[in-house]
Amino acid sequence: MTDSDSSSKGACGLPYRATPFWLSLAGEDVEGCAKDARGVPRNPLLAQALPSPTEARVDPRELSDPLGEASHTVGDRAIQQYRSRVLVRATGECFLFCRHCYRRALLPAERAFISDKAMRELSEMLRAHEEIREVLISGGDPLTASDARLRRLIGSVRAVPRRILIRLCTRAPVVQPQRVTDGLIQLLASSRPLRVILQINHPKELSETLLEKTEALAKAGIPLHSQSVLLRGVNDSASTLIELFSSLSLNGIQPYYLFQGDLAQGTSHFRVPLSRGLELYAALRGELSGLELPRYAVDAPGGGGKVYLPEGIVERRGDSWILRAPDGTLREYPEER
Ligand code: SF4
């Protein structure tokens, strides 16, 4: 991994970190890379990895906790926004600190792996709440931890005497494919039902090494999905998104979500205006098959759950969109200028 010193931290203290593998995929020198007038790299992979001066500009409408996770905390590192699902923030470590990450303000404070005590509490909560059908193991990137730690965490879910689906959310196969060892694949295969949720934002991320690893995971019986984030200057064109989603589908990775950017602090330069996102999604619907087309969604600002687009739009009011969140509340999402 390539780490920064504190002088190159972006807004919210998120350091620079990328892997040599990711930088090699970018295919452009970090020092001399071309940048736009705002100082954001034009290269779609470097734009996701390199801090830019725009991160210091915090829009007053942005939030340090854009999904309102704090109000849904049910235990140390455990978040329950929906009745049937619990999300566990296993660690704040990542192989690549994505500049657009909505948890960017949280990651530096949660770098240690979830404690044994918190795992025991998770197990007890799952035993007590039979309505919980899924556990999302997220982070940070849980695959930054060793197999032994991961086995303990998965074991705390499997200790519950009923079948619970585990969703493992990771960018490791994309940014550090060497992490996907035979041992890890065996661990995940023995932990089914388990699905791996990747985040892939640009066709250039679909490297041969990634595809070898995802094929090995699929052969071991592990379904793969990708959620992509709509990012200005990275993938905000119909042709790029069509290439991305059709390639994912062709390679056995189900396009799952296309996320409109969250209101994370210092990320306004990545947000595509929602009006533009709707136009792009209409173009995708006209071109992609049902297997290739992900759902377009945005997490309701401040909490309330995932809003499907365009279905969840109530109205456009000036520079804002009024959205109806799954919890019934109305939430305001700004139209980016
Ligand atoms: S890998 Fe995930 S948690 Fe880590 S910085 Fe990227 S988006 Fe955020």
Boltz pocket constraint, residues with backbone or C-beta under 6 A from the ligand:
constraints:
  - pocket:
      binder: B
      contacts: [[A, 93], [A, 94], [A, 95], [A, 96], [A, 97], [A, 98], [A, 99], [A, 101], [A, 102], [A, 103], [A, 104], [A, 139], [A, 140], [A, 141], [A, 171], [A, 199]]
      max_distance: 6.0
